[in-house]
Amino acid sequence: MRSIRIIPCLDVKDGRVVKGIEFVNLRDVRDPVEAAEAYCREGADGIVFLDIAASIEARKTRLDWVKQVARRITVPFAVGGGIRNIEDMEALFDIGVDKVSINTAAVRNPELIREASRKFGKERLIVAIDGRKNPPGTSVPRLEVMVKGGGESAGLDITDWAKRVEQLGAGEILLTSKDADGTKQGYDLEMTRAVAEAVSIPIIASGGAGKLEHLYEAVTIGKASAVLAASIFHFGEISISEAKMYLKGKGIMIKDSL
């Protein structure tokens, strides 16, 4: 059994960590460097930094924002948002990023996954999948892939896309439910489990964590290999050490035993 990772997420816009609900109504939270340093001290197993406006604004990742965090971080550091090609990835690796996460660019050009995996190794490549749940019986997929910050449908079934992503060489999948994002009502367990059972690479569950039980459910019911959360950590509702102690007490192997 894999050790479960606890990963805080920094959604960054205009140089600040923000948090919204269902990808909108963003609230300012804190400085990304301060947040990253705090989470490293608390025992995070990694940090994900998402330049959430890059795709919407049709620009590259803001390297100056990333560089400030990369200089101070002591855990595996993944960055996504605005990455369109191999050169963009190289620029991030050159400033100390450990992994890159691609989403819209992967949907637009799936061969980018294969190219990046071959050049950098699959362990450095995350494919992010944003999804929404549609009513049954409609002409669109029940679990549908979204792109451009969740604002545009890709017309793809999530499990079909996840299988293709794995075949092309992704090392892991960051799966976010747009419907659950920021609601604190729990991860979309149906979506998480469907993807986890469709592939053999690790799934990072994202979107909806509101209490400790949600983390446990993502692992046991959703079969996730890692749980990513933002609101509960940003607003001090749950600490990373508390999450680890809780999961350990429930018999879940965690990456760093306390």
Order of alpha helices (4+ residues) and beta strands (2+ residues): beta-beta-beta-alpha-beta-alpha-beta-alpha-beta-alpha-alpha-beta-beta-beta-alpha-beta-alpha-beta-alpha-beta-alpha-alpha
